[in-house]
Amino acid sequence: LEHLDLHGEAALAEFLGQHPAEAREVERVMGFVRSNGLLAKVKLEARANDVLGDFRLVERIGGGGMGVVFAAEQLSLRRRVAVKIIRGDLLFLDSARTRFRREVEAVASLHHAGIVRVIGVGETESVPYFAMELVAGRGTDVVVDGLNGRDPATLHASDWPLAPANEPWWRTCVGLATQVTEAMAHAHSRGV
């Protein structure tokens, strides 16, 4: 579904060609999904310039188990934000919609410098979404991939974005771990 969502039928066919052992089962499930009109009710792929409530999507910046995240513009305030929408393949599952709503409520209950704030929530054409502060910079996964394979003895704080320039590498790592654990402790203390 992700290949279909992102790149269309040709990408789905290519994916199935790369996974012949699973192709028959995936085709069976896709037949069920199509025959029940689940792909036709709502488009699976949100695109740049789509508008959800007060938010115009600009570009896809990430995704995960429950949703897809876009950089967006909040039209009323002319500011950049992040908007998370539920993944298209989960739109028709009540349990997934409930989990998505719980995620919004959980994040909205947290107030910590290391956790982005929810600034809006809504639903447009049966697509639930929530808006959050947009944090500038690169994802940790991108930075870590860039460091992959390098000798730790050669690393400096400047190899990590926004780190103090002359700080030892170990101190940068400990500082980052401290920030993450403090944010997690805050969330855990509130039942998340």
Secondary structure, 3 states (H helix, E strand, C coil): CHHHHHHCHHHHHHHHHHCHHHHHHHHHHHHHHHHCCCCCCCCCCCCCCCEECCEEEEEEEEECCCEEEEEEEECCCCEEEEEEEECHHHCCCHHHHHHHHHHHHHHHCCCCCCCCCEEEEEEECCEEEEEEECCCCCCHHHHHHHHCCCCHHHCCHHHCCCCCCCCCHHHHHHHHHHHHHHHHHHHHHCCC
